[in-house]
C-alpha cells in the first residue's frame, strides 16, 4: 500500500518548516462511532506528548456547528460548523449507524468543494458512505465496517470495495472503524515520523500489535467456528465467496477433494448442522444486512443472495426469523426517522 505525495505532505509536513503543526479536521455525523473517533484522536495526542510539541492539531466540526451525539449516547462538543472552516487539507468523516439518514446537500457539497481544492478525504467506519454518496470514491479502492460491506458494494458499484482494516488510495483514506482507526493512525505516524515513534505511541496506548491494512476485520474461520479442520475451513470459505451464485454440496466437496458423505460428517461433528443448513443461513445473514442497509427490492435481494425466486427467499427468511423480508424491513423502518422510512417504503414498491 503506497502513500501518495499528498498524504505524505499532510501527515509529515513535507516541504514545510520543522515546527509546522498539521491540522486534521474530523467531521462528526450523528450516531458516529465513539470508538473510531477516540482511536483516531488519541494516537495524535500521544505523538504531541512524546514530541514535546504540537505536531498535530485536531479540529472537530459538525454540519451545523452543534454538539453531536454518538451511537453510545455520549455527546461531543465541536469547534465549528462546516461552512465556517477554511484551509482544510485533511477531512476525516466519522460515522456509524444510519449514515444515509444524515446525507444532505449542504454536507455533500462541502465535501465536493474541498475535494476539488485538493483536500485529502477519509471515511471512518461508515463515513465512506458519505464520500461515496458525494461521488468522491468513484474509481477508488475503499473499505468500511464489515457489517456494511455487502450493502455498500451493491449501492456504489463504481467503488472498488475491499475488506481491509484500512486503505489509502491516493488522496482517499478509508477505515473499518473501531480500533482499526488506531492502526490507521499508527501507519500514518510511521510514514511521517518513523517506525520508532509509531511503536512508542502504540506502547503508550497498550496496543499490543500494530496491524497492517490487509489484516482481517473479523476473527478467522477457525476462531469464529472453533474449528481447526482445514477442510471445513476451506468449505466455509468457498461458501462465503459464493453467496450470489451458490455451489451445490457436490461442488463444495469436490473443491476440497472430499466425498459428499465426508462433507456431511464434518459439518455435523463440528457445527451440529448440515452443510446445506449452514450455507442457507450464511446467505440469509447477508440478505438481512441488505434489507436493513439498502433500498434494494425484495426480489433484488433474493437474487443477490442466491435464491431463485422471491417466493423461495421469503419462505426461507420466514423459517429463520419468523417474519417475511417485507415485515422485517418495516419493523426496522418504524424505529427510523421520517426520511429513512420514506426511502424504505419507496423500495418496497420497486
N, C-alpha and C positions, 0 to 999 in steps of 0.2 A: 504494500500500500504506500503510494508516494504522497508526500506532502507537496502541494503546489507552491510556487513562489509567493502567491498572495497569502496563504496561510502562514508561511514562514515569516513574512513581514509582520503579520498581525500578532503572532504569538511570541516572536523573538525580537521584534523591533529592528529587523534587518534594515540597514541604511539609516538608522535613527541613532541619536545620541545614547550613550550607555545608560543614562539615568531616566530615559523616557518611560513613562507609565503607559501600559497597554490597557485600553478601555474596552471592556466586554459588556455589551448590552443584553440583558435577559428579559424577554417578553413573557410575562406570566399570563396564561389563559385560565379562566375559571375551571375548577376541578383539576388543576395541574397536579403533577406528582411531586410531593414534598421530598421524597427520597431522591428523585432525579435532580431536583433543584439544589438540595444541600450537597449532594455528591458532586455537583458542578462547582459550587461556590467554595466549599471547604478546602479542596486542594490549592486553589488560588490564594486563599487566606494563609495557608501554611507556607506557600512559596514566599509570600511577603515577609512572614515572620522569620523564616530561615535566611532570607536575603538581607534582612535589616533595612529594607526599603520597600516602597510600593511599586512592585513590578507590575501587578495587575490591579485594576480598579473595576469593580462590578457596579453597573448601573441597572436598576430594576425598573421596568416600565410595565404599564398596562394600557389597554386601548384607550380608556377614559381617564386615566390618572388616579382612579380609586383603588383602595386596597383589594386584594384578590384572595379568595378563599380556595384552599387546596382541597383535594379529594378526601383528605383526612379531617376536614373541618377547621383546620387552623388557617388564620388569615395573615397575610403578609402585606406590609406597607410598601409602597413603591415610591420611586423618586420623581416620576413624571408620567405624563400621557405620551403616547407615541408621537403625536404631532408636535410635541414640544422639544424633542431631542434632535440635535444636529450632529454632524460629523460622526456618523455611525459607520464604523469599519467592520464590526462583527456583531451579528444578531443571533442569539440562540432562543428559539421558541420552545417554551416548556409547557407541555400539555399532558393530558392523560385521558380521563373519561369524556366521552361525547365531544370530541374536538370539532366535529361538523356543526354542532349546535352553536358554536361561537364564531363561525365564519361570517364575516360581513365585509362589505365593500371597503369600509374605512381601513380595516386591518389588512386585507389583501392588497389594496392599492399601495399602502405604506410599504409592504414587503417588496412589491414590484418596483417601486421608485428606488429603493435602496439597492436592489439587485442591479438596476440599470446604472447606478452610480458606482458599481463595483464592490459593494459590500460583500463580505463573507456571511453566508446564511446557514443556520443549522437548526435541526429539529431534535428535541429531546423527548423520548417516549413517543407519544403520538403527535408531537409537534411537526413531524414530517407531513402529516395530513394537510396542515395549513399551507406549507410550502408547495405541496403538490396541487392543492386546490388553486393556488395562485399561478400555477403553470411553471413554477421555478425549479421543479425537479425533472421536467421532461428531458430525456436524453442523459440523465444522470443515474448513477447507481446509488441506492439508498436502502436503509434499514429502519426498523422501528420495533416496538414491543411485539414479541412472538404472537400474542393473542390477536393482534390486529393485522398480521402479515397477509393472511389469505384474502381478507376483505379489501385491504389496501391494493393488493395486486390486481384484483378484479376491477376496482374502481378507477385505478390510474395505470392503464396498460402501457403508457409511454415512459413510465419509470421502471428502471431495471431493479427489481426488488431482490435483496439478499437477506440472509439470516444472520449476518454478522452481529457481534455485540455493538460495534460502531463502525462507521465507514466514512472515509474522507475522499471525495471525488472533486478534484479541482477546488472551486470556491464554495462547495456544499459539504456540510457536515451532517451526519445523521447518527442517532444513537438509540438503542433499545430502551433506555431509561433505567430507573432503579440504580443499582450500584455500578452498572455498566458506564454511567456517566463519569464515575470516578476514574475508571480505566481510560476513558477517552481523554480526560483532562491530563492524566499522567502521561499519556502518549504525546500530547501537545507540549507538556512541560519538558519531556525528554528531548523532543525535537528542538525546542527553543533554548533550553538551559543545560541539557546533558543528562546522561543516564544517572549520574550520582545524585543530582538534585531530585529527579523523579523518584529514586529509591528512598531518599531521605523523607520526602513527602509521604510516600506510601507507608514507611515505618511509623511516622508520626500518627497516621490515621489507623494504625493497626490493620493495615490492608496487606494480608499475608503474601499475596502474589499479584503482580501487575499482569493482567490478562491482555492478550493481543486481540486485534479486531476480529480475527477469524475464529476465536473461541466460541463454543456453543452458548446460546442463551439459556437453554434448559439442560437439565441433567440428561446424560446419555441413556440409551435404551436399557442398558444393563442395570443402571442405578434406578431408573424410573420403575422398571418392572421386576426388580430384584432377581435378575437372571444373568448368569454368566455363560449361557449357552450360545456360542457363536452362530449356530444355525437358526435358532429362534430370533436372535437379534437381526440377522440378515433378512429373514422373512418379514419382520415388523418394519424394517427399513424400506423394503420394497412396497409394502402396503402404504406407508406414508408418502412414498413418491408417486403412487398410482391411486390417487383419490378420485380424480375425474374420470379416469379410464381403468376401472378395477380389473385386476388379473383374476383368473379362475384359480381355484385351490390347486389344480394340477399344474398350472403355470408357475405358481409360487413355489411349489415343491420342486419343480424342475430347475428353477433359478438357483436354488441352493444345493441341488443334487441329492435330494432325499425322496423317499416314496411318499405317496399321499397318506398312507397309514401312519408313517413316522411323523408327518406333519401334524396329524390329529393328536398323536400322543404328546408331542412337545407342548402344544397349547393346553391340553388337559392337565399335564403334570405341573407345568409352571404357572399357568394363568387361570386354570379352572374353567375354561371356556373352549368352545370350538373355534378354529381359525376363522370360520365364516362369521360367527357372532362378534368376534373381536374386530374383524375388518369392517363390518357394518357400523359398529359403534365408533370407530375412528372417523368414518365418513359422516356420521350423524353429528359428531362433535364439531366437525368443520362446517356442516350445514347450519348448526345453531349459531356459530360465530358470524356467518354470512347473513343470517336473519337479523341478528342484533346490530350489525355494524354497516350494512349496506342497504341500498334501496332496490336491490335485485328482486325480480319477481319470484314467486314460489317455484314456478317452472324452471326458471334460470338457475336457481339454487339447486334444485333437484338434479339437473343435468351437470352442474359444476361439481357435484359430489357423487356422480356415478350412478344415479338412479334413472332407469329407462323411461319413467313417466312420473308426472306429478302425483298420480294416484298411488303408485308404489312408494314414492318418497313420503307422502303424507301418512300412509299406513305404517311404515317403519318408524317414523318420527313419533306417532301416537303410541306405538308399542313401547318405545323407550321412555317418553316423558308424559304420557297420559294426556296429551293435548295435540292438536294439529299444529303444523307450522304457522298457519294464519293466526290461530289463537295465541300461540307463544309470542308472535310479533306484536299483537295488540296488547297483550299483558305488559310487555316491555314498554310499549308506547305510552301506556297510562301513567307511567312514572316520569315521562319526559315532558319538556316544556312544549308550548304550542307549536313553534316552528318545527321541532323534530317530529311531533305527532303528525303534522301535515305531510312531511316528507314520507313517513312510513305509510300513511294512508294512501298517498298517491302511488306508492309502489305496489299496493295491493291491486290497483286497477290495471296494472301492466299485463 
